[in-house]
């Protein structure tokens, strides 16, 4: 998922992967050109961008597919890298904007725009709306399903949180949603950005 946001700015091209870094508008070239690309272009999977430049021009072989032709056309607008240039750098880009550094909020908004966010229909909510359904948790089937149970105290959630929190220097699990939110805001040894990102990824996958 991070590949969508991590963009490379080519300097001398020595550290940018030709195939696996996103250094053109086409994203990863291994995806854009396809798995036959390394054979057609006679470039190994470990090739860097510097290997296709002699310092004055690009040295790619003649195109044998439409996607490679598109790449050739694009490269006519790009100055080939030279060894004396600055090192390659990476940027976290969200909707075409350089975030300067990783932004959890902007990344989350890009993945799921606020206009599409709706209340989570846990079973306790569905029951309150009059639906005739079983109240048990869809994961463990042993307890009533609500937000606190589903995301913090369900055995399935506890298993995931146990492994996540071990990396964030927290020894005990959460027992409610409000406790989880309080932990995110509280100053601890773990980075606030890392806690927010870990929470978003965990809740999304549950």
N, C-alpha and C positions, 0 to 999 in steps of 0.2 A: 504493500500500500504506500509505503514511503517513497517508492520510485516515482509516484505521480507528482510529488512535490520537490524532490531533490534534483536540482539542475546544476550542471557543471558549466563554469566559464573557462574556456580554454585559454591558457597562457602559452606555455611552451609545449603543451600537449603530452608531456612525459608521464603524467600520472592519471590521465583520463583514459578510461577503457573505451576503445573504439566501438565495441559491441554492446557493452552493458551499462555505460553511463549515459545519461540524458544530456547530450551536448548539442543536439540539433532540434529543430521544431518537431521532428518525427518521433521523439522519445527514444527508447532503447532501439538501436539499429538491428539487434538480433531479432526483435519482435517485428519491426517494420519491414525488413528485407526478408527475413525468414531463416530457417536453419540451413538452407543451402548457401546463404550469404558468404560464410567463411571460405567455402570451396570456390564459389564464383568469383570472389574478389581476391582470392589467394592470400587471405589474411587469417592468421590463427586467432583463436578465441581470446588469447592473451594480448593481442595487439593493442597498442595505445594510439592515440590520435597522432602523435609525433611520427609514427612509422609510415604514415601516408602523406608526409610532407617532406620536401627536400629543402625547405626554407624559403623557396620562391614560388612554388606551385604545388598543387595537390597531385599525388602520384597514383591515384586509383586506376585500375584497368578500365577499359571501355565497358559501358553498362550492357547487361544482358537481360535486364528486366525493367519494368516500369518503375519499380520502387528505387532501384539503383540509379535510374535516369533522373528521378526526382531529387535524389541525393546529390548527383553531379550538378544539377541546375542550382540547387541551394548553395553548394560550395563555391560557385562562381561569385557569390556575394560575400564570402568569408575570407579574410586574410589567412593564409596558411601559417601555422605556428612555426616559430624559430627558437633555437636552443637558448638564445640570449633573452628571451621574453620572461616575464614574471611567471612564477609557478601557477599551475591550475588552481582554481578556487571553486567552492561549492556554495550554493545558495538555496534557502528554503523558500520556494515560490508558491503563493496561493492565489489562484485566479489571475495569474500573470503579474502579481505584485511581489517584489522582493521583501520578505519579512525582516530582513537584517539578521534575525536569529529565529530559532524555532518558536512558533506561536501555537500553543495548544488551542486557544479559543478560535483563532482564524481558521486553523486546520479543521476543527470540528464543524464550524459553520459551513465550510466548503463541502465537507462530506455529507452533511445533513443540514441544509438551509433551515433557518428558524421557521420559515413559512410552512415547512412540511412536518414540523414536530407536533405530535398530538399526544394527549394524555395516554399513558401506558395502560392498556385494558387488562390489568391483573384480574384474577377471578373474583376477588372481593369487590372490585368495582363493577364487574359485569353482573354480579348478584344484586348489588345495590340498584342497578338499572332494571332489575326485574327479569333477567335471563334465567332460565331454568337449566342450570349446569351444575356439575359436581364441583364442590369448593376446594378439593384437594389440589396440592401443588402439581403442576404438569411435569416437574422433574423428579421429585422424590415420592410423590403420591401419598405421603404420610401426614402432612400438615396442611392447614388451610393456606391458600396462596394469597399473599399480599406483598406489597413492595418490600417491607422489612424482611419478610421471610425469603422471598425469591432472590434478593440480591445480597443478603448477608448471612442468614442463619440456615438456609437450606443446605443439606449435606453436599450437594453438587457445588453450590457457591462457596461453601467453606473449603472444599478441596482446592478450588482455584485460588481463593484468597490466601490459603496457607502458603502456596508456592510463590505467589506475588509478593506477599508481605515479608517473606524471608529475605527477599532481595532489598527490601526497603527498611530493614532494621526494626520491624515491629513484631513483637513476640506473641501477641494475642489477637484474636479475630474480632470483628465487629458484630454487634448484636442488634443494631438498628441502623436505619438509613441516616438518622440524625447524627449518630456517632460517627459514621463514615464521613459525612459532610464536615463535622467538627474536626476530624483528623486532617482533612485536606487543608483546612484553613489554619490549623495550628502550626506553629513553628517547631519543626523537628529536625533531626539530622538528615532526613531525606529531602531532596529538592522539591519545592512546591510544584514546579512544572512536571517533574517525574511522577509525583503523586497524582496529579490531575490526569496525566496521560494514562497512567496505570489504571486509574478508576474508570476512565472513559472506555478503554479497550476491554476491561473486564466486564463492565456492565453491558457493553454492546454485544459481547460474545455470549454472555449468559442469556 
